[in-house]
Amino acid sequence: MKRINSPSPEVVETPSSSNDVQSLQEELQRLRAELLNAEIKAEAYNELINVAEAKFGIQIRKKAGAKQ
């Protein structure tokens, strides 16, 4: 059987689609800012654990492959 390729629909810029694009761009910008904040927070926690382990001489992190 031969498959017939239908032409792809053209994207027509309408006021509603331009608003959709703008809202998606704003959401992308917001999500990137949240990701940056989460990465900074994770790094701060990591450094906090490093300092606490060095200062108090105790192990805080779990060992990889620990028995359950």
C-alpha positions as CSV (number, residue, x, y, z in Angstrom):
1,M,0.0,0.0,0.0
2,K,1.2,3.4,-0.9
3,R,1.0,6.1,1.8
4,I,-0.1,9.5,0.7
5,N,1.6,12.4,2.4
6,S,-0.7,15.2,3.1
7,P,0.8,18.7,3.0
8,S,1.6,20.0,6.4
9,P,-0.6,22.8,7.6
10,E,0.8,26.3,7.4
11,V,1.3,28.2,10.6
12,V,-0.6,31.4,10.4
13,E,0.3,34.1,12.9
14,T,-2.9,35.2,14.6
15,P,-3.3,37.3,17.7
16,S,-4.1,34.3,19.9
17,S,-1.1,32.3,18.7
18,S,1.2,35.3,19.2
19,N,-0.2,35.6,22.8
20,D,0.5,31.8,23.2
21,V,4.1,32.3,22.1
22,Q,4.6,35.2,24.4
23,S,3.1,33.3,27.4
24,L,5.3,30.3,26.6
25,Q,8.4,32.5,26.4
26,E,7.5,34.1,29.8
27,E,6.9,30.6,31.3
28,L,10.3,29.5,29.9
29,Q,12.0,32.5,31.4
30,R,10.3,31.9,34.8
31,L,11.3,28.2,34.8
32,R,14.9,29.0,33.9
33,A,15.0,31.4,36.9
34,E,13.5,28.7,39.1
35,L,16.1,26.2,37.9
36,L,19.0,28.6,38.6
37,N,17.7,29.2,42.1
38,A,17.4,25.5,42.7
39,E,20.9,24.9,41.5
40,I,22.2,27.7,43.7
41,K,20.3,26.3,46.7
42,A,21.7,22.8,46.1
43,E,25.2,24.1,45.9
44,A,24.7,26.0,49.1
45,Y,23.4,22.9,50.9
46,N,26.4,20.9,49.5
47,E,28.9,23.5,50.8
48,L,27.1,23.6,54.2
49,I,27.5,19.8,54.5
50,N,31.2,20.0,53.5
51,V,31.8,22.7,56.2
52,A,29.9,20.7,58.9
53,E,31.8,17.5,58.0
54,A,35.1,19.3,58.2
55,K,34.4,21.3,61.3
56,F,32.8,18.5,63.4
57,G,34.7,15.5,61.9
58,I,31.6,13.5,61.3
59,Q,30.1,12.0,58.2
60,I,26.8,13.4,57.2
61,R,26.2,12.0,53.7
62,K,25.2,8.4,53.2
63,K,27.8,6.1,51.7
64,A,27.0,4.9,48.2
65,G,25.6,1.4,48.1
66,A,24.8,1.4,51.8
67,K,22.8,-1.6,53.0
68,Q,19.1,-1.1,53.7
